[in-house]
């Protein structure tokens, strides 16, 4: 049956809970620390159970309950800590503290919002550095595929690369150069798709086939780079025009004549391959961007 007080604390708890539901302000006193803890615990339990069941406006919140008394004698447990006066006072003090309080949190938030772009780049750089370190220390290999619809271009790239990045000669990654049809049925981590033979006067007859287009665009597991002439790729209402417009909308479109890093990379590659003819072509991007140029004819 339990002690007489066990029955009394249930009565006190349910009575207090009923009065709270009726919007009354209630003061509860008990003859012992154990008794007041039992009443408080029962009221807290009833309020929490009521919150779990009711979906509308709550008749009271945990903030409406307050327990006071000597901490050493009460020996407050986790079940009623959130309504104990000393605990609430400690939380309030932390909120108002100069180093950890609300004011400090607001200043920190304002600083973050004002400098979120720089914070983003710092976090992004650290993340990318971490990924590179993870990959370098792992035994995973990175596969790169260079794809072109033109057999002559495939042969030229293969001859220039030689066996420099052959899977047997380079530790960590390998480069395969094939035609679109050569990659059919296979995948690579990174695909570089070349359409650079096209220009504003040429058509895309080699990659106009929907089947070849599907193969070309679905061979990359993680990253796809498409190299080509914007005007040629967007001259007709087709999937290539949609790809270019989508890349621009996502800030993934880069003009080689406006990107110094890409221009430098191309020039370095041309120097390494002893291909300087393009530098003498007055219509080429590299000629237009040169610091010096001589135009004219002599007789």
ChimeraX attribute file (.defattr): number of C-alpha atoms within 10 A of each C-alpha:
attribute: neighborCount
match mode: 1-to-1
recipient: residues
	/A:1	5
	/A:2	6
	/A:3	7
	/A:4	8
	/A:5	12
	/A:6	13
	/A:7	12
	/A:8	13
	/A:9	21
	/A:10	15
	/A:11	14
	/A:12	21
	/A:13	22
	/A:14	16
	/A:15	14
	/A:16	21
	/A:17	21
	/A:18	14
	/A:19	12
	/A:20	18
	/A:21	13
	/A:22	11
	/A:23	11
	/A:24	11
	/A:25	10
	/A:26	12
	/A:27	7
	/A:28	11
	/A:29	11
	/A:30	13
	/A:31	7
	/A:32	10
	/A:33	15
	/A:34	13
	/A:35	17
	/A:36	21
	/A:37	21
	/A:38	19
	/A:39	23
	/A:40	24
	/A:41	18
	/A:42	21
	/A:43	24
	/A:44	21
	/A:45	16
	/A:46	16
	/A:47	19
	/A:48	12
	/A:49	11
	/A:50	14
	/A:51	17
	/A:52	9
	/A:53	8
	/A:54	10
	/A:55	8
	/A:56	7
	/A:57	7
	/A:58	11
	/A:59	14
	/A:60	16
	/A:61	11
	/A:62	12
	/A:63	9
	/A:64	10
	/A:65	19
	/A:66	15
	/A:67	18
	/A:68	12
	/A:69	15
	/A:70	10
	/A:71	13
	/A:72	7
	/A:73	10
	/A:74	15
	/A:75	12
	/A:76	17
	/A:77	11
	/A:78	6
	/A:79	13
	/A:80	19
	/A:81	16
	/A:82	19
	/A:83	19
	/A:84	18
	/A:85	16
	/A:86	16
	/A:87	16
	/A:88	16
	/A:89	11
	/A:90	10
	/A:91	14
	/A:92	13
	/A:93	13
	/A:94	14
	/A:95	16
	/A:96	13
	/A:97	13
	/A:98	12
	/A:99	11
	/A:100	12
	/A:101	15
	/A:102	15
	/A:103	14
	/A:104	15
	/A:105	14
	/A:106	11
	/A:107	11
	/A:108	12
	/A:109	13
	/A:110	12
	/A:111	11
	/A:112	14
	/A:113	11
	/A:114	11
	/A:115	11
	/A:116	13
	/A:117	11
	/A:118	11
	/A:119	13
	/A:120	12
	/A:121	11
	/A:122	12
	/A:123	12
	/A:124	12
	/A:125	12
	/A:126	12
	/A:127	12
	/A:128	12
	/A:129	12
	/A:130	12
	/A:131	12
	/A:132	12
	/A:133	11
	/A:134	12
	/A:135	14
	/A:136	12
	/A:137	9
	/A:138	10
	/A:139	10
	/A:140	11
	/A:141	14
	/A:142	14
	/A:143	18
	/A:144	20
	/A:145	22
	/A:146	21
	/A:147	26
	/A:148	28
	/A:149	23
	/A:150	17
	/A:151	12
	/A:152	11
	/A:153	19
	/A:154	18
	/A:155	14
	/A:156	12
	/A:157	15
	/A:158	17
	/A:159	10
	/A:160	11
	/A:161	14
	/A:162	10
	/A:163	14
	/A:164	13
	/A:165	16
	/A:166	14
	/A:167	15
	/A:168	10
	/A:169	11
	/A:170	12
	/A:171	12
	/A:172	15
	/A:173	15
	/A:174	19
	/A:175	21
	/A:176	17
	/A:177	21
	/A:178	21
	/A:179	21
	/A:180	24
	/A:181	14
	/A:182	13
	/A:183	20
	/A:184	15
	/A:185	9
	/A:186	10
	/A:187	17
	/A:188	22
	/A:189	15
	/A:190	19
	/A:191	26
	/A:192	20
	/A:193	22
	/A:194	20
	/A:195	21
	/A:196	15
	/A:197	15
	/A:198	19
	/A:199	15
	/A:200	12
	/A:201	8
	/A:202	12
	/A:203	15
	/A:204	17
	/A:205	9
	/A:206	14
	/A:207	18
	/A:208	13
	/A:209	10
	/A:210	11
	/A:211	10
	/A:212	15
	/A:213	16
	/A:214	14
	/A:215	18
	/A:216	25
	/A:217	14
	/A:218	16
	/A:219	24
	/A:220	21
	/A:221	12
	/A:222	10
	/A:223	12
	/A:224	18
	/A:225	15
	/A:226	17
	/A:227	16
	/A:228	15
	/A:229	16
	/A:230	18
	/A:231	15
	/A:232	19
	/A:233	23
	/A:234	17
	/A:235	14
	/A:236	13
	/A:237	9
	/A:238	12
	/A:239	15
	/A:240	19
	/A:241	17
	/A:242	14
	/A:243	15
	/A:244	17
	/A:245	16
	/A:246	13
	/A:247	13
	/A:248	12
	/A:249	10
	/A:250	8
	/A:251	9
	/A:252	11
	/A:253	16
	/A:254	12
	/A:255	11
	/A:256	16
	/A:257	14
	/A:258	11
	/A:259	10
	/A:260	12
	/A:261	11
	/A:262	14
	/A:263	17
	/A:264	13
	/A:265	11
	/A:266	14
	/A:267	17
	/A:268	12
	/A:269	12
	/A:270	15
	/A:271	10
	/A:272	11
	/A:273	11
	/A:274	9
	/A:275	11
	/A:276	12
	/A:277	9
	/A:278	14
	/A:279	18
	/A:280	13
	/A:281	12
	/A:282	13
	/A:283	10
	/A:284	13
	/A:285	15
	/A:286	19
	/A:287	16
	/A:288	14
	/A:289	14
	/A:290	9
	/A:291	7
	/A:292	7
	/A:293	11
	/A:294	8
	/A:295	6
	/A:296	4
	/A:297	5
	/A:298	3
	/A:299	2
